[in-house]
């Protein structure tokens, strides 16, 4: 069939998870300026670091529940809510049909880096929505520490390890991470994430080896002694946020505070995280938008969404609905939109899909527009494009429109709050 | 307030420097 303008037809098989890692290592763009390129994969699935891939992915219901808590936390932080209000949200219970066959990777992304001397490889989730990096450290056993697949990092075995002392600038630099002096004048930290997970331990310094040619001497990170939450499949987290404790902040002198990443569409393909590259004018092929910041949540990378189109038709949503800004977050799975924008997107998408009579499927957690594509060889969707200030437009492919067979968007807090 | 989630970022190279965020399609 000839595709109507504004529509895209994809093979239904493209929604199925691949069982083998089909991608060779990605060829990340080589740009002038120093650049360390790390292989980036889905947290679970055939391309995940071999040591972790066999771990069972959390259920979709758990993933969406954790995602809802994270999104609510981010929204409250940007709105300047106090710390106590930030926590304690109760995500709506999600009932999920069991007959799913779709790609249910947990849609979080990891890189592998080595810590210490000699280096111990650690699988770390990349997170533009937080700053402090951490790994679990020996001695560390359940229940204080979750059962990670890779060897635990043992500071006592690393010749380049040092605990950060109390009172020094590094400890003071933790600021919002509840740094405090613990035993033997070491600098303790606590990080509480929006999905309810947490890590606490001793703030530390060691060599982080990113690639065979790039290492960060004296990298500051959390040596976690007690963690709780959905950490299956990772050994820790690599914070890429805007504040100083993040990897980006700590390597600004080397990589200029510029970085890029590509998140693979399927667990059977790979992407990359690249530190450095020329700052200034974006290379060819990019559409760029201004980076903004939120005084109440300085960690986040914020841009200004200005419009959405479905099937090539702009939605009639007032620009004021987007006035609150848009956080660019690798750790949030589903895009959240202000209610008026989401309602308009959902209505336009549903009416475009109606002409194809795909059977409806029950809502899935926060995703309320779902279809059952079983039995269809090909699926036709209206294109969805997000436009940002300065005209940068993200025209989404099918894998950016649907997830779990559902429209992969949800409503967030108040319009333009 | 909106959050651009990772489902919508997939396959784009997202480039962040001190002043801007750039998106390049079909990058991985």
Interface residues (C-beta under 8 A of the other chain):
Chain A: X26 X29 X67 X71 X74 X75 X78 X79 X107 X108 X109 X128 X256 X257 X258 X259 X260 X261 X262 X263 X264 X265 X269 X270 X271 X272 X277 X279 X280 X282 X283 X285 X286 X287 X288 X289 X290 X291 X301 X303 X305 X322 X324 X325 X326 X327 X328 X329 X330 X331 X332 X333 X334 X335 X336 X337 X338 X341 X386 X392 X394 X395 X396 X397 X399 X400 X403 X408 X412 X413 X414 X416 X417
Chain B: X1 X2 X3 X4 X5 X6 X7 X8 X9 X10 X11 X12 X13 X14 X15 X16 X17 X18 X19 X20 X21 X22 X23 X24 X25 X27 X28
